Amino acid sequence: MTLSYQTAHFLTSVPNYHLAPEDTGAEVAFAGRSNAGKSSALNSITAQKSLARTSKTPGRTQQLNFFALEPDRYRLVDLPGYGFAKVPQKMKQQWQTNMSEYLQYRQSLRGLILLMDSRLPLTEYDQQMLVWCHSAQLSTHILLTKSDKLKRGPAANALLNTKKKLLDLHPDASIQLFSSLKKTGVDEARQVISRWLR
Ligand code: GDP
């Protein structure tokens, strides 16, 4: 099967897991702290300029955004960004319920791409996501984003240190460096997604 990332197109936005499209076929979800570079990564992986921009329109930031690939039984899902300092407690709780339900119950979910800024990996919510993914036995692949902002040595250290800490959180998770700006690691990320969806 050859997946066509370039033909990815917006399907729908929903406020919670219960309103998601029919749970058939296979999908891979993207999660990360807001500003981690999730929209840029989705655009790089699908080789499109503004696919993930819809998720940025006001009111949609807390939504799950679904994109169809071809063949159209395959989907990419842009999960709500997290970690806004000023978000009210009620909204944080809603995010927690939304995410944990989606990760636990979504049958068509094959894996999670977790994005973390390579200069600031493993925030509290990142750790929470990893623990949920591990307990749901969900395949997880980490993109350490904006790697162009680090020199080679510090980038290698970030990779190694994060890998070590993963042993306690989600020992089966894989990890790589990624830069949307330089297109570093785009093929590697596509290979992981294609392997999961197959
Ligand atoms: P999101 O909130 O996780 O969707 O993050 P965005 O994709 O909107 O990116 C947040 C900010 O980081 C924007 O200013 C991007 O231009 C910047 N950014 C994203 N990816 C990269 C990258 O690979 N390298 C650099 N230098 N900046 C990036």
Residues whose N, C-alpha, C, O or C-beta is under 5 A from the ligand:
A	BS01	GDP	R33 S34 N35 A36 G37 K38 S39 S40 A41 K146 D148 F178 S179 S180 L181
